[in-house]
Amino acid sequence: MEAVLWYVLTGTRGGGNRIRILRALDERPRNANQLAEDLALDYKTVRHHLDVLADNNIVRDSGDDYGAIYLPTEAARVHWETIETIMNHE
């Protein structure tokens, strides 16, 4: 999981936005629209990054597709120290 975290959050374009999304979700779960508004990002951009994070088991959604609330997965929480290291490295 640690290698995946480093790759998804620093090794690809968009890693900075993914870190911003994770920071926001750590504060409180939100849906894609709330994230877009709170982070001043385009909704489609947020959806793309949420899909990448979900595909890599870093975030999960709870609820229907449009209004789904996102939060870090249990696997991400187990490796949160690594996520914090990455966030501070950025």
PDB file of N, CA, C and O in Angstrom:
ATOM      1  N   MET A   1       0.825  -1.205   0.000  1.00  0.00           N
ATOM      2  CA  MET A   1       0.000   0.000   0.000  1.00  0.00           C
ATOM      3  C   MET A   1       0.863   1.261   0.000  1.00  0.00           C
ATOM      4  O   MET A   1       0.507   2.252  -0.637  1.00  0.00           O
ATOM      5  N   GLU A   2       1.983   1.231   0.702  1.00  0.00           N
ATOM      6  CA  GLU A   2       2.822   2.427   0.772  1.00  0.00           C
ATOM      7  C   GLU A   2       3.330   2.839  -0.609  1.00  0.00           C
ATOM      8  O   GLU A   2       3.360   4.027  -0.928  1.00  0.00           O
ATOM      9  N   ALA A   3       3.728   1.869  -1.425  1.00  0.00           N
ATOM     10  CA  ALA A   3       4.209   2.189  -2.774  1.00  0.00           C
ATOM     11  C   ALA A   3       3.085   2.798  -3.604  1.00  0.00           C
ATOM     12  O   ALA A   3       3.315   3.733  -4.370  1.00  0.00           O
ATOM     13  N   VAL A   4       1.885   2.279  -3.458  1.00  0.00           N
ATOM     14  CA  VAL A   4       0.726   2.828  -4.170  1.00  0.00           C
ATOM     15  C   VAL A   4       0.481   4.266  -3.743  1.00  0.00           C
ATOM     16  O   VAL A   4       0.239   5.132  -4.583  1.00  0.00           O
ATOM     17  N   LEU A   5       0.541   4.522  -2.455  1.00  0.00           N
ATOM     18  CA  LEU A   5       0.332   5.880  -1.947  1.00  0.00           C
ATOM     19  C   LEU A   5       1.352   6.852  -2.530  1.00  0.00           C
ATOM     20  O   LEU A   5       0.984   7.926  -3.006  1.00  0.00           O
ATOM     21  N   TRP A   6       2.619   6.485  -2.495  1.00  0.00           N
ATOM     22  CA  TRP A   6       3.657   7.358  -3.045  1.00  0.00           C
ATOM     23  C   TRP A   6       3.428   7.592  -4.524  1.00  0.00           C
ATOM     24  O   TRP A   6       3.566   8.717  -5.003  1.00  0.00           O
ATOM     25  N   TYR A   7       3.079   6.536  -5.258  1.00  0.00           N
ATOM     26  CA  TYR A   7       2.867   6.673  -6.694  1.00  0.00           C
ATOM     27  C   TYR A   7       1.669   7.577  -6.996  1.00  0.00           C
ATOM     28  O   TYR A   7       1.781   8.514  -7.787  1.00  0.00           O
ATOM     29  N   VAL A   8       0.533   7.300  -6.374  1.00  0.00           N
ATOM     30  CA  VAL A   8      -0.704   8.035  -6.665  1.00  0.00           C
ATOM     31  C   VAL A   8      -0.620   9.487  -6.200  1.00  0.00           C
ATOM     32  O   VAL A   8      -1.177  10.378  -6.842  1.00  0.00           O
ATOM     33  N   LEU A   9       0.070   9.727  -5.092  1.00  0.00           N
ATOM     34  CA  LEU A   9       0.104  11.074  -4.530  1.00  0.00           C
ATOM     35  C   LEU A   9       1.299  11.918  -4.975  1.00  0.00           C
ATOM     36  O   LEU A   9       1.265  13.143  -4.860  1.00  0.00           O
ATOM     37  N   THR A  10       2.354  11.276  -5.480  1.00  0.00           N
ATOM     38  CA  THR A  10       3.516  12.068  -5.897  1.00  0.00           C
ATOM     39  C   THR A  10       4.058  11.676  -7.269  1.00  0.00           C
ATOM     40  O   THR A  10       4.720  12.488  -7.916  1.00  0.00           O
ATOM     41  N   GLY A  11       3.799  10.474  -7.722  1.00  0.00           N
ATOM     42  CA  GLY A  11       4.426   9.980  -8.944  1.00  0.00           C
ATOM     43  C   GLY A  11       3.636  10.223 -10.209  1.00  0.00           C
ATOM     44  O   GLY A  11       4.079   9.853 -11.296  1.00  0.00           O
ATOM     45  N   THR A  12       2.482  10.836 -10.089  1.00  0.00           N
ATOM     46  CA  THR A  12       1.654  11.078 -11.265  1.00  0.00           C
ATOM     47  C   THR A  12       1.187  12.526 -11.277  1.00  0.00           C
ATOM     48  O   THR A  12       1.161  13.198 -10.246  1.00  0.00           O
ATOM     49  N   ARG A  13       0.818  12.992 -12.466  1.00  0.00           N
ATOM     50  CA  ARG A  13       0.228  14.335 -12.552  1.00  0.00           C
ATOM     51  C   ARG A  13      -1.043  14.348 -11.721  1.00  0.00           C
ATOM     52  O   ARG A  13      -1.785  13.366 -11.687  1.00  0.00           O
ATOM     53  N   GLY A  14      -1.279  15.428 -11.075  1.00  0.00           N
ATOM     54  CA  GLY A  14      -2.493  15.522 -10.267  1.00  0.00           C
ATOM     55  C   GLY A  14      -2.303  15.107  -8.827  1.00  0.00           C
ATOM     56  O   GLY A  14      -3.241  15.183  -8.033  1.00  0.00           O
ATOM     57  N   GLY A  15      -1.109  14.670  -8.472  1.00  0.00           N
ATOM     58  CA  GLY A  15      -0.851  14.244  -7.100  1.00  0.00           C
ATOM     59  C   GLY A  15      -1.128  15.338  -6.087  1.00  0.00           C
ATOM     60  O   GLY A  15      -1.635  15.068  -4.999  1.00  0.00           O
ATOM     61  N   GLY A  16      -0.800  16.568  -6.439  1.00  0.00           N
ATOM     62  CA  GLY A  16      -1.048  17.693  -5.534  1.00  0.00           C
ATOM     63  C   GLY A  16      -2.525  17.868  -5.237  1.00  0.00           C
ATOM     64  O   GLY A  16      -2.910  18.110  -4.093  1.00  0.00           O
ATOM     65  N   ASN A  17      -3.352  17.746  -6.266  1.00  0.00           N
ATOM     66  CA  ASN A  17      -4.791  17.857  -6.049  1.00  0.00           C
ATOM     67  C   ASN A  17      -5.325  16.672  -5.252  1.00  0.00           C
ATOM     68  O   ASN A  17      -6.240  16.828  -4.444  1.00  0.00           O
ATOM     69  N   ARG A  18      -4.764  15.504  -5.475  1.00  0.00           N
ATOM     70  CA  ARG A  18      -5.198  14.335  -4.695  1.00  0.00           C
ATOM     71  C   ARG A  18      -4.856  14.513  -3.219  1.00  0.00           C
ATOM     72  O   ARG A  18      -5.627  14.116  -2.345  1.00  0.00           O
ATOM     73  N   ILE A  19      -3.713  15.103  -2.950  1.00  0.00           N
ATOM     74  CA  ILE A  19      -3.338  15.387  -1.558  1.00  0.00           C
ATOM     75  C   ILE A  19      -4.316  16.394  -0.960  1.00  0.00           C
ATOM     76  O   ILE A  19      -4.755  16.229   0.178  1.00  0.00           O
ATOM     77  N   ARG A  20      -4.658  17.427  -1.712  1.00  0.00           N
ATOM     78  CA  ARG A  20      -5.624  18.423  -1.224  1.00  0.00           C
ATOM     79  C   ARG A  20      -6.970  17.761  -0.928  1.00  0.00           C
ATOM     80  O   ARG A  20      -7.605  18.068   0.080  1.00  0.00           O
ATOM     81  N   ILE A  21      -7.401  16.860  -1.800  1.00  0.00           N
ATOM     82  CA  ILE A  21      -8.671  16.155  -1.592  1.00  0.00           C
ATOM     83  C   ILE A  21      -8.596  15.286  -0.341  1.00  0.00           C
ATOM     84  O   ILE A  21      -9.530  15.271   0.460  1.00  0.00           O
ATOM     85  N   LEU A  22      -7.507  14.573  -0.172  1.00  0.00           N
ATOM     86  CA  LEU A  22      -7.357  13.732   1.028  1.00  0.00           C
ATOM     87  C   LEU A  22      -7.341  14.558   2.298  1.00  0.00           C
ATOM     88  O   LEU A  22      -7.947  14.171   3.297  1.00  0.00           O
ATOM     89  N   ARG A  23      -6.653  15.692   2.273  1.00  0.00           N
ATOM     90  CA  ARG A  23      -6.650  16.577   3.449  1.00  0.00           C
ATOM     91  C   ARG A  23      -8.072  17.012   3.792  1.00  0.00           C
ATOM     92  O   ARG A  23      -8.472  16.998   4.956  1.00  0.00           O
ATOM     93  N   ALA A  24      -8.827  17.397   2.768  1.00  0.00           N
ATOM     94  CA  ALA A  24     -10.205  17.836   2.990  1.00  0.00           C
ATOM     95  C   ALA A  24     -11.058  16.697   3.545  1.00  0.00           C
ATOM     96  O   ALA A  24     -11.870  16.911   4.446  1.00  0.00           O
ATOM     97  N   LEU A  25     -10.879  15.496   3.015  1.00  0.00           N
ATOM     98  CA  LEU A  25     -11.670  14.357   3.490  1.00  0.00           C
ATOM     99  C   LEU A  25     -11.256  13.926   4.890  1.00  0.00           C
ATOM    100  O   LEU A  25     -12.055  13.353   5.630  1.00  0.00           O
ATOM    101  N   ASP A  26     -10.019  14.198   5.247  1.00  0.00           N
ATOM    102  CA  ASP A  26      -9.574  13.901   6.610  1.00  0.00           C
ATOM    103  C   ASP A  26     -10.280  14.817   7.603  1.00  0.00           C
ATOM    104  O   ASP A  26     -10.597  14.407   8.720  1.00  0.00           O
ATOM    105  N   GLU A  27     -10.528  16.068   7.190  1.00  0.00           N
ATOM    106  CA  GLU A  27     -11.253  17.011   8.052  1.00  0.00           C
ATOM    107  C   GLU A  27     -12.685  16.552   8.266  1.00  0.00           C
ATOM    108  O   GLU A  27     -13.183  16.517   9.391  1.00  0.00           O
ATOM    109  N   ARG A  28     -13.346  16.195   7.149  1.00  0.00           N
ATOM    110  CA  ARG A  28     -14.711  15.683   7.224  1.00  0.00           C
ATOM    111  C   ARG A  28     -15.090  15.080   5.874  1.00  0.00           C
ATOM    112  O   ARG A  28     -14.657  15.576   4.834  1.00  0.00           O
ATOM    113  N   PRO A  29     -15.888  14.023   5.880  1.00  0.00           N
ATOM    114  CA  PRO A  29     -16.351  13.433   4.617  1.00  0.00           C
ATOM    115  C   PRO A  29     -17.168  14.462   3.829  1.00  0.00           C
ATOM    116  O   PRO A  29     -17.880  15.281   4.410  1.00  0.00           O
ATOM    117  N   ARG A  30     -17.054  14.406   2.508  1.00  0.00           N
ATOM    118  CA  ARG A  30     -17.771  15.334   1.632  1.00  0.00           C
ATOM    119  C   ARG A  30     -18.116  14.637   0.327  1.00  0.00           C
ATOM    120  O   ARG A  30     -17.563  13.586   0.003  1.00  0.00           O
ATOM    121  N   ASN A  31     -19.036  15.234  -0.416  1.00  0.00           N
ATOM    122  CA  ASN A  31     -19.307  14.715  -1.749  1.00  0.00           C
ATOM    123  C   ASN A  31     -18.452  15.481  -2.762  1.00  0.00           C
ATOM    124  O   ASN A  31     -17.778  16.449  -2.411  1.00  0.00           O
ATOM    125  N   ALA A  32     -18.486  15.040  -4.010  1.00  0.00           N
ATOM    126  CA  ALA A  32     -17.624  15.636  -5.036  1.00  0.00           C
ATOM    127  C   ALA A  32     -17.938  17.116  -5.244  1.00  0.00           C
ATOM    128  O   ALA A  32     -17.031  17.924  -5.443  1.00  0.00           O
ATOM    129  N   ASN A  33     -19.206  17.466  -5.200  1.00  0.00           N
ATOM    130  CA  ASN A  33     -19.594  18.860  -5.391  1.00  0.00           C
ATOM    131  C   ASN A  33     -19.043  19.740  -4.266  1.00  0.00           C
ATOM    132  O   ASN A  33     -18.535  20.832  -4.523  1.00  0.00           O
ATOM    133  N   GLN A  34     -19.142  19.271  -3.034  1.00  0.00           N
ATOM    134  CA  GLN A  34     -18.602  20.024  -1.897  1.00  0.00           C
ATOM    135  C   GLN A  34     -17.090  20.177  -2.019  1.00  0.00           C
ATOM    136  O   GLN A  34     -16.545  21.248  -1.751  1.00  0.00           O
ATOM    137  N   LEU A  35     -16.415  19.101  -2.424  1.00  0.00           N
ATOM    138  CA  LEU A  35     -14.961  19.166  -2.596  1.00  0.00           C
ATOM    139  C   LEU A  35     -14.600  20.187  -3.671  1.00  0.00           C
ATOM    140  O   LEU A  35     -13.692  20.996  -3.484  1.00  0.00           O
ATOM    141  N   ALA A  36     -15.309  20.147  -4.792  1.00  0.00           N
ATOM    142  CA  ALA A  36     -15.022  21.087  -5.881  1.00  0.00           C
ATOM    143  C   ALA A  36     -15.178  22.523  -5.395  1.00  0.00           C
ATOM    144  O   ALA A  36     -14.341  23.379  -5.683  1.00  0.00           O
ATOM    145  N   GLU A  37     -16.241  22.776  -4.666  1.00  0.00           N
ATOM    146  CA  GLU A  37     -16.490  24.124  -4.159  1.00  0.00           C
ATOM    147  C   GLU A  37     -15.449  24.529  -3.115  1.00  0.00           C
ATOM    148  O   GLU A  37     -14.888  25.622  -3.180  1.00  0.00           O
ATOM    149  N   ASP A  38     -15.198  23.644  -2.157  1.00  0.00           N
ATOM    150  CA  ASP A  38     -14.273  23.963  -1.064  1.00  0.00           C
ATOM    151  C   ASP A  38     -12.833  24.134  -1.544  1.00  0.00           C
ATOM    152  O   ASP A  38     -12.081  24.927  -0.979  1.00  0.00           O
ATOM    153  N   LEU A  39     -12.447  23.395  -2.584  1.00  0.00           N
ATOM    154  CA  LEU A  39     -11.066  23.433  -3.062  1.00  0.00           C
ATOM    155  C   LEU A  39     -10.893  24.295  -4.313  1.00  0.00           C
ATOM    156  O   LEU A  39      -9.794  24.404  -4.857  1.00  0.00           O
ATOM    157  N   ALA A  40     -11.993  24.907  -4.763  1.00  0.00           N
ATOM    158  CA  ALA A  40     -11.969  25.747  -5.961  1.00  0.00           C
ATOM    159  C   ALA A  40     -11.406  24.986  -7.163  1.00  0.00           C
ATOM    160  O   ALA A  40     -10.551  25.485  -7.895  1.00  0.00           O
ATOM    161  N   LEU A  41     -11.913  23.758  -7.345  1.00  0.00           N
ATOM    162  CA  LEU A  41     -11.529  22.913  -8.476  1.00  0.00           C
ATOM    163  C   LEU A  41     -12.767  22.622  -9.313  1.00  0.00           C
ATOM    164  O   LEU A  41     -13.891  22.678  -8.815  1.00  0.00           O
ATOM    165  N   ASP A  42     -12.552  22.311 -10.585  1.00  0.00           N
ATOM    166  CA  ASP A  42     -13.639  21.919 -11.459  1.00  0.00           C
ATOM    167  C   ASP A  42     -14.230  20.585 -10.988  1.00  0.00           C
ATOM    168  O   ASP A  42     -13.497  19.687 -10.575  1.00  0.00           O
ATOM    169  N   TYR A  43     -15.544  20.468 -11.051  1.00  0.00           N
ATOM    170  CA  TYR A  43     -16.225  19.250 -10.598  1.00  0.00           C
ATOM    171  C   TYR A  43     -15.678  18.007 -11.306  1.00  0.00           C
ATOM    172  O   TYR A  43     -15.445  16.981 -10.667  1.00  0.00           O
ATOM    173  N   LYS A  44     -15.472  18.096 -12.626  1.00  0.00           N
ATOM    174  CA  LYS A  44     -14.960  16.936 -13.386  1.00  0.00           C
ATOM    175  C   LYS A  44     -13.553  16.563 -12.935  1.00  0.00           C
ATOM    176  O   LYS A  44     -13.196  15.385 -12.905  1.00  0.00           O
ATOM    177  N   THR A  45     -12.766  17.557 -12.590  1.00  0.00           N
ATOM    178  CA  THR A  45     -11.415  17.296 -12.085  1.00  0.00           C
ATOM    179  C   THR A  45     -11.491  16.537 -10.768  1.00  0.00           C
ATOM    180  O   THR A  45     -10.771  15.560 -10.567  1.00  0.00           O
ATOM    181  N   VAL A  46     -12.358  16.985  -9.877  1.00  0.00           N
ATOM    182  CA  VAL A  46     -12.530  16.311  -8.587  1.00  0.00           C
ATOM    183  C   VAL A  46     -13.004  14.877  -8.802  1.00  0.00           C
ATOM    184  O   VAL A  46     -12.493  13.952  -8.171  1.00  0.00           O
ATOM    185  N   ARG A  47     -13.978  14.691  -9.691  1.00  0.00           N
ATOM    186  CA  ARG A  47     -14.488  13.328  -9.962  1.00  0.00           C
ATOM    187  C   ARG A  47     -13.366  12.436 -10.459  1.00  0.00           C
ATOM    188  O   ARG A  47     -13.253  11.288 -10.031  1.00  0.00           O
ATOM    189  N   HIS A  48     -12.534  12.947 -11.356  1.00  0.00           N
ATOM    190  CA  HIS A  48     -11.417  12.164 -11.875  1.00  0.00           C
ATOM    191  C   HIS A  48     -10.483  11.731 -10.744  1.00  0.00           C
ATOM    192  O   HIS A  48     -10.111  10.562 -10.651  1.00  0.00           O
ATOM    193  N   HIS A  49     -10.113  12.671  -9.897  1.00  0.00           N
ATOM    194  CA  HIS A  49      -9.183  12.351  -8.813  1.00  0.00           C
ATOM    195  C   HIS A  49      -9.822  11.400  -7.797  1.00  0.00           C
ATOM    196  O   HIS A  49      -9.146  10.518  -7.268  1.00  0.00           O
ATOM    197  N   LEU A  50     -11.101  11.571  -7.527  1.00  0.00           N
ATOM    198  CA  LEU A  50     -11.791  10.640  -6.624  1.00  0.00           C
ATOM    199  C   LEU A  50     -11.802   9.241  -7.219  1.00  0.00           C
ATOM    200  O   LEU A  50     -11.622   8.260  -6.497  1.00  0.00           O
ATOM    201  N   ASP A  51     -12.013   9.137  -8.531  1.00  0.00           N
ATOM    202  CA  ASP A  51     -11.980   7.818  -9.184  1.00  0.00           C
ATOM    203  C   ASP A  51     -10.608   7.176  -9.051  1.00  0.00           C
ATOM    204  O   ASP A  51     -10.504   5.984  -8.759  1.00  0.00           O
ATOM    205  N   VAL A  52      -9.551   7.960  -9.264  1.00  0.00           N
ATOM    206  CA  VAL A  52      -8.186   7.424  -9.130  1.00  0.00           C
ATOM    207  C   VAL A  52      -7.944   6.971  -7.691  1.00  0.00           C
ATOM    208  O   VAL A  52      -7.415   5.883  -7.460  1.00  0.00           O
ATOM    209  N   LEU A  53      -8.329   7.798  -6.734  1.00  0.00           N
ATOM    210  CA  LEU A  53      -8.146   7.443  -5.319  1.00  0.00           C
ATOM    211  C   LEU A  53      -8.970   6.212  -4.950  1.00  0.00           C
ATOM    212  O   LEU A  53      -8.495   5.357  -4.202  1.00  0.00           O
ATOM    213  N   ALA A  54     -10.187   6.110  -5.458  1.00  0.00           N
ATOM    214  CA  ALA A  54     -11.040   4.955  -5.167  1.00  0.00           C
ATOM    215  C   ALA A  54     -10.490   3.692  -5.829  1.00  0.00           C
ATOM    216  O   ALA A  54     -10.487   2.623  -5.220  1.00  0.00           O
ATOM    217  N   ASP A  55     -10.026   3.814  -7.073  1.00  0.00           N
ATOM    218  CA  ASP A  55      -9.461   2.656  -7.787  1.00  0.00           C
ATOM    219  C   ASP A  55      -8.241   2.099  -7.071  1.00  0.00           C
ATOM    220  O   ASP A  55      -7.913   0.921  -7.215  1.00  0.00           O
ATOM    221  N   ASN A  56      -7.571   2.945  -6.301  1.00  0.00           N
ATOM    222  CA  ASN A  56      -6.371   2.517  -5.568  1.00  0.00           C
ATOM    223  C   ASN A  56      -6.642   2.277  -4.086  1.00  0.00           C
ATOM    224  O   ASN A  56      -5.708   2.200  -3.287  1.00  0.00           O
ATOM    225  N   ASN A  57      -7.922   2.160  -3.714  1.00  0.00           N
ATOM    226  CA  ASN A  57      -8.344   1.824  -2.350  1.00  0.00           C
ATOM    227  C   ASN A  57      -7.879   2.840  -1.312  1.00  0.00           C
ATOM    228  O   ASN A  57      -7.537   2.480  -0.186  1.00  0.00           O
ATOM    229  N   ILE A  58      -7.869   4.123  -1.707  1.00  0.00           N
ATOM    230  CA  ILE A  58      -7.463   5.175  -0.781  1.00  0.00           C
ATOM    231  C   ILE A  58      -8.686   5.895  -0.218  1.00  0.00           C
ATOM    232  O   ILE A  58      -8.697   6.302   0.944  1.00  0.00           O
ATOM    233  N   VAL A  59      -9.711   6.049  -1.049  1.00  0.00           N
ATOM    234  CA  VAL A  59     -10.990   6.583  -0.572  1.00  0.00           C
ATOM    235  C   VAL A  59     -12.102   5.641  -1.012  1.00  0.00           C
ATOM    236  O   VAL A  59     -11.942   4.839  -1.933  1.00  0.00           O
ATOM    237  N   ARG A  60     -13.230   5.764  -0.326  1.00  0.00           N
ATOM    238  CA  ARG A  60     -14.415   5.000  -0.712  1.00  0.00           C
ATOM    239  C   ARG A  60     -15.614   5.924  -0.623  1.00  0.00           C
ATOM    240  O   ARG A  60     -15.588   6.950   0.055  1.00  0.00           O
ATOM    241  N   ASP A  61     -16.667   5.530  -1.329  1.00  0.00           N
ATOM    242  CA  ASP A  61     -17.872   6.342  -1.259  1.00  0.00           C
ATOM    243  C   ASP A  61     -18.945   5.587  -0.482  1.00  0.00           C
ATOM    244  O   ASP A  61     -18.949   4.359  -0.397  1.00  0.00           O
ATOM    245  N   SER A  62     -19.835   6.363   0.068  1.00  0.00           N
ATOM    246  CA  SER A  62     -20.977   5.781   0.765  1.00  0.00           C
ATOM    247  C   SER A  62     -22.209   6.548   0.317  1.00  0.00           C
ATOM    248  O   SER A  62     -22.394   7.714   0.665  1.00  0.00           O
ATOM    249  N   GLY A  63     -23.028   5.890  -0.442  1.00  0.00           N
ATOM    250  CA  GLY A  63     -24.226   6.544  -0.927  1.00  0.00           C
ATOM    251  C   GLY A  63     -24.367   6.418  -2.417  1.00  0.00           C
ATOM    252  O   GLY A  63     -23.586   5.728  -3.073  1.00  0.00           O
ATOM    253  N   ASP A  64     -25.382   7.097  -2.960  1.00  0.00           N
ATOM    254  CA  ASP A  64     -25.622   7.012  -4.397  1.00  0.00           C
ATOM    255  C   ASP A  64     -24.537   7.770  -5.149  1.00  0.00           C
ATOM    256  O   ASP A  64     -23.755   8.510  -4.553  1.00  0.00           O
ATOM    257  N   ASP A  65     -24.501   7.577  -6.459  1.00  0.00           N
ATOM    258  CA  ASP A  65     -23.397   8.090  -7.264  1.00  0.00           C
ATOM    259  C   ASP A  65     -23.267   9.609  -7.193  1.00  0.00           C
ATOM    260  O   ASP A  65     -22.180  10.112  -6.910  1.00  0.00           O
ATOM    261  N   TYR A  66     -24.343  10.350  -7.442  1.00  0.00           N
ATOM    262  CA  TYR A  66     -24.231  11.806  -7.496  1.00  0.00           C
ATOM    263  C   TYR A  66     -23.932  12.410  -6.129  1.00  0.00           C
ATOM    264  O   TYR A  66     -23.027  13.235  -6.001  1.00  0.00           O
ATOM    265  N   GLY A  67     -24.672  12.013  -5.123  1.00  0.00           N
ATOM    266  CA  GLY A  67     -24.504  12.608  -3.806  1.00  0.00           C
ATOM    267  C   GLY A  67     -23.602  11.812  -2.885  1.00  0.00           C
ATOM    268  O   GLY A  67     -23.579  12.051  -1.678  1.00  0.00           O
ATOM    269  N   ALA A  68     -22.855  10.866  -3.445  1.00  0.00           N
ATOM    270  CA  ALA A  68     -22.012   9.994  -2.631  1.00  0.00           C
ATOM    271  C   ALA A  68     -21.040  10.806  -1.784  1.00  0.00           C
ATOM    272  O   ALA A  68     -20.409  11.747  -2.266  1.00  0.00           O
ATOM    273  N   ILE A  69     -20.933  10.432  -0.543  1.00  0.00           N
ATOM    274  CA  ILE A  69     -19.981  11.038   0.381  1.00  0.00           C
ATOM    275  C   ILE A  69     -18.709  10.196   0.350  1.00  0.00           C
ATOM    276  O   ILE A  69     -18.766   8.968   0.408  1.00  0.00           O
ATOM    277  N   TYR A  70     -17.572  10.861   0.259  1.00  0.00           N
ATOM    278  CA  TYR A  70     -16.281  10.166   0.207  1.00  0.00           C
ATOM    279  C   TYR A  70     -15.546  10.301   1.523  1.00  0.00           C
ATOM    280  O   TYR A  70     -15.619  11.326   2.201  1.00  0.00           O
ATOM    281  N   LEU A  71     -14.834   9.235   1.867  1.00  0.00           N
ATOM    282  CA  LEU A  71     -14.013   9.232   3.064  1.00  0.00           C
ATOM    283  C   LEU A  71     -12.841   8.287   2.860  1.00  0.00           C
ATOM    284  O   LEU A  71     -12.908   7.387   2.023  1.00  0.00           O
ATOM    285  N   PRO A  72     -11.767   8.483   3.617  1.00  0.00           N
ATOM    286  CA  PRO A  72     -10.615   7.574   3.488  1.00  0.00           C
ATOM    287  C   PRO A  72     -11.013   6.140   3.844  1.00  0.00           C
ATOM    288  O   PRO A  72     -11.842   5.915   4.725  1.00  0.00           O
ATOM    289  N   THR A  73     -10.413   5.183   3.151  1.00  0.00           N
ATOM    290  CA  THR A  73     -10.669   3.776   3.443  1.00  0.00           C
ATOM    291  C   THR A  73      -9.959   3.361   4.731  1.00  0.00           C
ATOM    292  O   THR A  73      -9.109   4.082   5.252  1.00  0.00           O
ATOM    293  N   GLU A  74     -10.323   2.203   5.219  1.00  0.00           N
ATOM    294  CA  GLU A  74      -9.636   1.660   6.396  1.00  0.00           C
ATOM    295  C   GLU A  74      -8.152   1.425   6.077  1.00  0.00           C
ATOM    296  O   GLU A  74      -7.286   1.671   6.916  1.00  0.00           O
ATOM    297  N   ALA A  75      -7.874   0.954   4.876  1.00  0.00           N
ATOM    298  CA  ALA A  75      -6.474   0.726   4.472  1.00  0.00           C
ATOM    299  C   ALA A  75      -5.687   2.034   4.495  1.00  0.00           C
ATOM    300  O   ALA A  75      -4.533   2.061   4.921  1.00  0.00           O
ATOM    301  N   ALA A  76      -6.314   3.117   4.037  1.00  0.00           N
ATOM    302  CA  ALA A  76      -5.641   4.425   4.074  1.00  0.00           C
ATOM    303  C   ALA A  76      -5.403   4.850   5.514  1.00  0.00           C
ATOM    304  O   ALA A  76      -4.344   5.389   5.837  1.00  0.00           O
ATOM    305  N   ARG A  77      -6.372   4.615   6.375  1.00  0.00           N
ATOM    306  CA  ARG A  77      -6.219   4.983   7.795  1.00  0.00           C
ATOM    307  C   ARG A  77      -5.076   4.199   8.446  1.00  0.00           C
ATOM    308  O   ARG A  77      -4.325   4.741   9.257  1.00  0.00           O
ATOM    309  N   VAL A  78      -4.955   2.932   8.086  1.00  0.00           N
ATOM    310  CA  VAL A  78      -3.866   2.110   8.636  1.00  0.00           C
ATOM    311  C   VAL A  78      -2.514   2.689   8.227  1.00  0.00           C
ATOM    312  O   VAL A  78      -1.545   2.609   8.981  1.00  0.00           O
ATOM    313  N   HIS A  79      -2.454   3.271   7.034  1.00  0.00           N
ATOM    314  CA  HIS A  79      -1.201   3.829   6.507  1.00  0.00           C
ATOM    315  C   HIS A  79      -1.195   5.356   6.546  1.00  0.00           C
ATOM    316  O   HIS A  79      -0.489   6.002   5.773  1.00  0.00           O
ATOM    317  N   TRP A  80      -1.986   5.922   7.451  1.00  0.00           N
ATOM    318  CA  TRP A  80      -2.102   7.381   7.489  1.00  0.00           C
ATOM    319  C   TRP A  80      -0.771   8.063   7.795  1.00  0.00           C
ATOM    320  O   TRP A  80      -0.533   9.181   7.339  1.00  0.00           O
ATOM    321  N   GLU A  81       0.084   7.417   8.550  1.00  0.00           N
ATOM    322  CA  GLU A  81       1.403   7.996   8.841  1.00  0.00           C
ATOM    323  C   GLU A  81       2.183   8.221   7.542  1.00  0.00           C
ATOM    324  O   GLU A  81       2.856   9.241   7.386  1.00  0.00           O
ATOM    325  N   THR A  82       2.091   7.275   6.623  1.00  0.00           N
ATOM    326  CA  THR A  82       2.744   7.435   5.321  1.00  0.00           C
ATOM    327  C   THR A  82       2.102   8.583   4.550  1.00  0.00           C
ATOM    328  O   THR A  82       2.806   9.374   3.921  1.00  0.00           O
ATOM    329  N   ILE A  83       0.778   8.683   4.592  1.00  0.00           N
ATOM    330  CA  ILE A  83       0.075   9.767   3.920  1.00  0.00           C
ATOM    331  C   ILE A  83       0.523  11.110   4.498  1.00  0.00           C
ATOM    332  O   ILE A  83       0.755  12.063   3.754  1.00  0.00           O
ATOM    333  N   GLU A  84       0.641  11.183   5.808  1.00  0.00           N
ATOM    334  CA  GLU A  84       1.115  12.418   6.453  1.00  0.00           C
ATOM    335  C   GLU A  84       2.530  12.754   5.986  1.00  0.00           C
ATOM    336  O   GLU A  84       2.831  13.915   5.706  1.00  0.00           O
ATOM    337  N   THR A  85       3.396  11.749   5.901  1.00  0.00           N
ATOM    338  CA  THR A  85       4.760  11.970   5.413  1.00  0.00           C
ATOM    339  C   THR A  85       4.731  12.535   3.999  1.00  0.00           C
ATOM    340  O   THR A  85       5.466  13.470   3.684  1.00  0.00           O
ATOM    341  N   ILE A  86       3.883  11.966   3.151  1.00  0.00           N
ATOM    342  CA  ILE A  86       3.759  12.436   1.766  1.00  0.00           C
ATOM    343  C   ILE A  86       3.232  13.866   1.752  1.00  0.00           C
ATOM    344  O   ILE A  86       3.744  14.707   1.013  1.00  0.00           O
ATOM    345  N   MET A  87       2.220  14.147   2.556  1.00  0.00           N
ATOM    346  CA  MET A  87       1.654  15.494   2.593  1.00  0.00           C
ATOM    347  C   MET A  87       2.696  16.521   3.029  1.00  0.00           C
ATOM    348  O   MET A  87       2.750  17.624   2.484  1.00  0.00           O
ATOM    349  N   ASN A  88       3.513  16.164   3.998  1.00  0.00           N
ATOM    350  CA  ASN A  88       4.553  17.079   4.484  1.00  0.00           C
ATOM    351  C   ASN A  88       5.716  17.185   3.516  1.00  0.00           C
ATOM    352  O   ASN A  88       6.446  18.175   3.525  1.00  0.00           O
ATOM    353  N   HIS A  89       5.891  16.173   2.683  1.00  0.00           N
ATOM    354  CA  HIS A  89       6.954  16.144   1.687  1.00  0.00           C
ATOM    355  C   HIS A  89       6.613  17.050   0.521  1.00  0.00           C
ATOM    356  O   HIS A  89       7.501  17.598  -0.130  1.00  0.00           O
ATOM    357  N   GLU A  90       5.340  17.204   0.263  1.00  0.00           N
ATOM    358  CA  GLU A  90       4.831  17.946  -0.902  1.00  0.00           C
ATOM    359  C   GLU A  90       5.180  19.401  -0.835  1.00  0.00           C
ATOM    360  O   GLU A  90       4.827  20.163  -1.735  1.00  0.00           O
TER     361      GLU A  90
END
